[in-house]
Amino acid sequence: MPAVNPRQPPPPPTAPPTSAPGAATAPQSPAPVVAAPVTHYENFPVASLLCPPHLRQPITAIYAFARTADDIADEGDATPAQRLADLAAYRAELTRVAAGQPPAAQWAAVFGPLQAVLRNHALPVPLLDDLLSAFIQDVQKTRDAQGYADRTELLDYCRRSANPVGRLLLHLYGVTGAQALEESDAICTALQLINFWQDLSVDIPRGRHYLPHADCARHGANPAQLHTLQSTPETTRLITDCARWARDSMEHGAPLVHRLPGRAGWELRLVVQGGLRILDKVDALQGASLHTRPRLHAWDWGVMLARALVM
C-alpha cells in the first residue's frame, strides 16, 4: 500500500453536557452516525489539519471502509480461504448498503457512516467495489505465490487498489475534469508503486511479489536472489528503474495540486512530496531497499514542506 502514511483523523465529537437534575429536556433527534477514528491505512491522506473541515467525516467514513477491508485481507492469521470468504461477505454488504438496506451488525460501525456518505454525497459505488476487487486479487496472488507478468498487469492492479481513492476524494471536492482525473490516477498509481518499492524487504518474505517479471528479466535479476533479498548489480538496476517509473508517474500527476482549491491543494502537495521523498531514500540505498525499509523521519518534513511551497 502506498508509502505516505496518513495523519490520524480528529477524535469524534464529544457528547453534549447532560441537563441539570430536574430540568426539562427537549426531545432528542437521532444522533448522526459518525465514523470512528482510523489510525492507519496507507492509501490516502485523511482528516489532517489541512483537510477541509466539512469533508473530514465523509473522508473518515471512506477511510474506515478501506482500512477494514485491508485488515480482512492482511491482518491476523486467517487462512486465504477465510480471508476470501470474509471479503466476499464484505463486498455483499457494500451492495446491500448501497441499495438502501440497513447495515448488518457485523460491520455496522463501518457501513453505518458509509451509508450516510453514500446518500449525502452520491459516491460512485463502483469505485468502492474496485478497492475490494484489488484486495481479493492480492489475497489470491499471495496464496498462489504469483507475481505480476509486466507493468500492464501491475498497473491494472493499481487502477483498482489506489486510483479509486483519488477519484473518491475528487468527487467530494467537486472536481470532475478529465485532466484532473488523469492526474489523480497518476499520483495514486505513483503512491502505490512507491509503497511497493519501499516495502520490498517486508513484502517479499511474506510472499508478495510486485516487481514485474518482465522488468526482472530485462535487467537480468535472478528471482532466487530476489526471494532471498540479495542485492546485486542487476537487482540494483531493477529497483532504480522501477523507482524512476514511480517518479515519472508522480511528476505527471503533480500539476493536480494547482487544480484543487485551498486546503485540499496544500494537503496534496505534502502527499506528493512525501512520496517523492521516499523515492529519494530508495535511490540513496542503491538497491539495499531489498533488505532495508526506507522511512521518513522528522527532519524530512522540513524538506517536504520547503518543496511543497515552491511547487
N, C-alpha and C positions, 0 to 999 in steps of 0.2 A: 504494500500500500504506500501511497506517496510519502515523500520524505519530510515535508514540513509539518510538524506536529501542531494540531490546533490548540488554541488557547481555551482554557476551561470557561464554559459559559457561566453567567452570573447565577447565583442561587435563586430558587423560586421565590416569589413574593412571600413575605411573612404574613401570617394570619392577622386580621384586624383585631384590635383590642376588644375584649368582651365587655358587655354592658355592666354597669354597676348593679349590685343586688337590688331587686325590686323595680328596676327601671323597665319601662315598656320597650318592647323590641319590635322593630318593623319586620314584616315578612322578608325572608331572605331569598333572593334568586339563586338558582343553582350556581355553584362555583364553576368558573371556566376550567376546562381540562387543560392542565399545564404539563408540559413535558419535563421530566426530571432532568437535572443536570447530567451531562455526559462528559466524562473527563478525558476520553481518548478515542479517537478514530481518525486515521491519518489522511483520509481522502478529502477533507475540506476544512477550511478555517470556519470557526463558528463562534458567534456571540462574543467576540472580543470587544474591547472598548471602542474599536473603530467600526464595528458593525452598526448599521443604522438601528437605533433602539426599537423601532416598531417592527423590525424583522427578526429580532433575536429569538422570540418564541417560535415563530414558524421554522426558522433555520434549526433551532434546537430540536424540534419535533422530527424534522427530516433526518437530522444527525443521529438521533436516538434510533430511528428505524434502521439506518445503515449500520450503526455500531452493533445493534443486537444481531443483525444478520451476520456480521463479521464474526461475532463471538460464536454463533452457532457453527459457522464454517471452520473456525480456527482454534477456539479456546477449549481447554479441558482435554479429557482423554477418550472422548466418544469415538466409536468406530466410524469409518467413512459411510457405511450403510445408515447408521443412526443420524449422522450429520445430514445426509441427503434426504432422509425421511423428514427431519425437522425443518429443513429448508423448504421442502415441498409443502409442508403444513403452513409454514410462514407465508409462502407465496400464495397459497389458497386463502389465507386470512386477509392478505392485501386485496385480493379480488373481492372478497365478501365486504370488507370495509369500504372499498371504493364504490361498491354498489349500494351503499347506504345501510348495510346491516350493522347492528351493534357489535362492538368488538367482543370476542370471546375472552374469558377470564385469563387465560394463559399469558397473553401478551397485551392485556388491556392498557397497561401503563405506556406502551409504545403506540398502539393503534388508536387509543382514545384521542390523544393530542394530534396524531397524524390525520385522523378523520376530520377534525376541525379545520386543519390547514387545507386538506383536500377540498373541503366545502367552501372555505372563505377565500382561497386563493386559486382555485381551479387548477391545481397542479396536474401536469401531464403524467398520468399513472404509468404509461409505458416506460418512462424514464426510471421510475422506481423498480419496475419489473426487470429492466435491463440490469440494474445493480444485482438483483437476486440471481439472474441467469449467470452473471460473472462469478458470483460466489459458488454456485453449483459447479460451474466448469472448473474452478480452482480445486475443489474437493476431488472431482473426478480425475483431473490431471495428476494430482498428488497421489491419489490411490493407485493409479496405473503407472506411476513413475514415468510419465510422459513430459516432454518439454514442448517447445514451440518450433515448428519447422522453419519459419522465416519471419521476417519483420511484418509481413502482411497478416499472418495469423496472430502475432502478438498485438498488433495494432487493433485488430478486431476485438481482442480481449479488453484493451484499453478503452475502446469505444463504449463498452458496456460497464466496465468496472470504475472508470474515472470520469469520462466525459459527461455522463448524466448529472454528476454533481454540479458542474459548472452551468449546465443548461437549466437545472432547477433554480440555482441562485439567480441567473439572469432573468428567469421567469418572475421571481419575486421582486427583482429590481425593476421590472417592466422594460427590459432591454430585449428587443426581438430582431434586430437587423441581422442579415445573413453574414456580414463581415464580423460582427461581434460574436456570433455563434461559432464561426470558423476559428476565430482567435481563442475563444474559450476552450474549444476542443483541443487546440494546440497546447495551451497551458496545462490542461488537465492530463492530457497524454504525457506531456513532459514530466509532470509531477509523479505520475505512475512509473514511468521509466526511471526517473531519479531514485525512487524508492527501491526499485529492483536492484539498481547498481550500488546503492547504499547498503542493501541488506544481503548481499551475496554470501557473506560469512554466516548469516543466520538461516537463510532460505535453503541453500544447497544441502547442509546436513539434515534438514527436515524434508528433503525430497522434492523441493520446489525448484524448478529449473526454468529460468526466464531468458537466459542468453540464447538467442535463436540458433538452431543447428546450422543454418546456412552461414551465419556470421562466424561461428566456431570453425567451420570447415574452411572458410575464406582466409582466416588468419592462422590456420594450422594448429588451433588449440585442441589439445588432446582431452577428450571427455573424462578419461580416467584421472588426469591431473586436476581437472576442474572439480571432480567429485571429492578429491582428497585435499582441495583448497591449496594446491601447489602453484605458486607464482612462477611463471616462465616468461621469456620474451614474447611468446605467442599469446599467452593469456593477458599480458600487459597491453599488447596492441589491441586485442579484442575489447578489453574493458575501456580503453581510451577511445576507441571508435564508437562504442555504444554510448559513452558519456557525451561525445560530440553530437551524436544523433539526438539525445535528450536536450542538449543545449540549443541546437538548431530549432527544435520544436518550441522550446520556451521563448526564444528570441522572436520566432514567427508570431507567437501569440501575445507578446508583451504590449503591443500598442493598445490592447484592450483596456489597459489601466486609464487611458485618456477618454474612454467611452463611458466609463461608469461614473456616476455623479458622487461628489462629496466623499463621505467616509468609506463607501464601498470601493472607490478607486484607490484610496490610500491603503485599505486592507489588502487589496490585490497587489499593490506594489510590494508590500512586505512578503506576501506569498511567493511572488516571482523571485524576489531577491533571496529569499530563503532557499528556494530550490537551486538557484544558480550558485549560492554559497556552498551547498552540499556538493555540487559538481566540482567546484574549486578544490574541495577536500579529496574527492575521488581522484581527480587528476594529480594532486600533490602526492598521493600514496603510490602512484605509478604501478598500479596493478595489485598492490597489497590490500586493497579492499576485499580481496578474496578471503582474507583471514583477519582483517581489522575493520570494524564498522566505523566509518566517519561520522562525527557528531558535531552539532552546533554547540558552542559554548557562549557564555555571557558576552564576551568581547565581540563575538560575531554579530550580535545585534547592532552594535555601533556601525560596523561595516555595512550591514544590510540597510540600516536607516539612511546612512550617507548616500548609498547608491540609489535608494528609493527616492530621495529628494531631487535627484538630477535626472530621473527617467523622463 
